[in-house]
């Protein structure tokens, strides 16, 4: 989130509420979950790290004064580096797979039951993402982001089905490989 906030400030200085509006506009329905508190906590951390500065700007007669945040040269450099990084998020399910193995090894839980619970959560997220993608007011850029979310969730579901098949077979054969 910090890098996104920095990138949003690269265009021009802004106060927290304005940043939140920019992010909600850019992310469409996915930005709705972002609350103002997250933005202000992030801005405080960025200021402590020397990536942004802030100064008080007088408000209008009917509005309070606001803090306007701007990038420091170090913040500008971080945005430049972030934009050139080639990365892909770590799959959340890798940790889930470790949970399956640990639960089965220590006989703490049925791996198939864990897969089923995870599947229900992925399906819930998939429904939410599909519902958001179908919204009539979705900006094409936000729509593309939602499409990526939907495709990753579908891939996660396929992987969970493979886990269920493997753990079901593992239980049926008593844990013998290739049996």
N, C-alpha and C positions, 0 to 999 in steps of 0.2 A: 504494500500500500504506500510505503514511503516514496518509492520511486515514481509511482503514478502521481502523487501529490506534487513532487518536484517537477515532473514533466508538465503538469497543468500550470505551474507557476512560471515555467520557462517562457510562455507566451507574454505574460505581463503580471505584475504584482496583483495580489487579490487578498480579500479578507476570507475568513473561514467559510462563511455562508456562501459566498460567491464561488469558492472552490467546490463546495458540495454541489451547487447547482450545475457547474461545468461537468463534474463527474457524472451526475445523474443524467444530464443531457447526452453525454458521450456514451454511457453504458446502457441507456434505456432501462428496461425493467430490472436488469441486474444491479443497477445503481440505486434502486429504491431501497434496498436493504441497508444501505450505508447511512449511518446516522451522523449528525453533526458532531457528536462527542468524539467519534473516531477521528474525524478530520482535525479537531482541535488537539487531541492527544498526539496525533502524528505531527502536527505543526510544532508542538512543544518539544517533542523529541528531535525533530529536525533542527530547531533553533539551538538546542543544547549541543548538538553535533556540529554546529557551525555551518550548516548547509543552507539555512535561511536566516534572514534578519526580519525584524518587524518594527514598525513604528505606529504610533497612535495617529489615527486620522479622525478629524472632527466629523461627527455625524451631522445629519440634517437636524433641524429644530425638533422634529418628532421622532428622531432616532438617536440611540446612544452612540458615543464614539466607538470606533472599531479599530482593531489591529490589522494593518495591511502587511502582508508577508511578501518578501521578495527573495530571489535566489542570491546567494553569495557566489563569488567565483568558484569556490569549492563545490557548491551545489550545482552550478552550471556544468562543471567538469563531470560530476557524478551522473547527471542526466545524459551527457554525451557518451560516457562509458556504458551506461545501462542500455541505451538505444543500439549500441553496436554489439552487445552480448548476444550470442546465440545460445538459447537455453530452451528447455522444455520442462514443464513441471514434473516433479517426481510423482509417479502414480500413487495415489492414496492406498490402493489395494495391495501394494507391496508390504506395507505394515500389516494390513489385514491378513495376508497370507502367513506372516510370521505369527500372528495371533492364532491362526488355525493350527499351525504346527505345534506351537507351545501348548495349546489347550488339549490337543489330541495326545501329545507325548505325556503330559502330566495327568491326563484323564480328568481334566477340569470341566470340560464341556464337550458336547457332541459337535464335531466340526460341521456336519450337515445342517444342524440347527443354527450355528453361527452364520453359515452361508445364507440360509433362508432369511435370517434377520437382516443381514447386509443387503440382500436382494430387495427386500421391502423398502429399505431406506433409499437405495439407488432408484427404484421405481418411483418413489415419491418425488425425488429430485428431478427425475426425467419428466414426470407429469407437470411439475412446476415450470420447468424450462420450456416444454412444448406449449404450455398455456401462454407463457410470456411471448414466445416466438409467434404465436398466432394473433397476438394483439395487433389491432389495426394501426396503432400509432407508433409501431416499432420502426425506428430509423434503420435504413439498410445496413449501416455499419454495426449497430447494436444487434441487428438481426443476424449478421454473419457471426458475431460472437456467440449468440444463442445457438446457432446451428452447430458451432464447434462444441459447445457444452453438450448438446443433445447427442452428437456423434460419439463423444467420449463416454457418456453415460451408457449408450447402447453397447459400446465395446466392453465397458465394465460388466454389464449384464452377461455378455457372452463369456467373459472370463469366469464369472461366478458360476455359470452353468458348467464350465469345464471343471472347476473346483468341486462342485457337487458330484459330478460324475466320478471323478478320481477318488474322492473320499467315500462315496457309496461303494465303489468297487473295492477300495482298501478295506472297508468294514466287512464286506461280503467274503473276501478272501482271507480275512484274519491278518491283514497287513503284509501278506506275502507279495513281493514285487513280481509282476508278470504272471501271476496265477490266474 
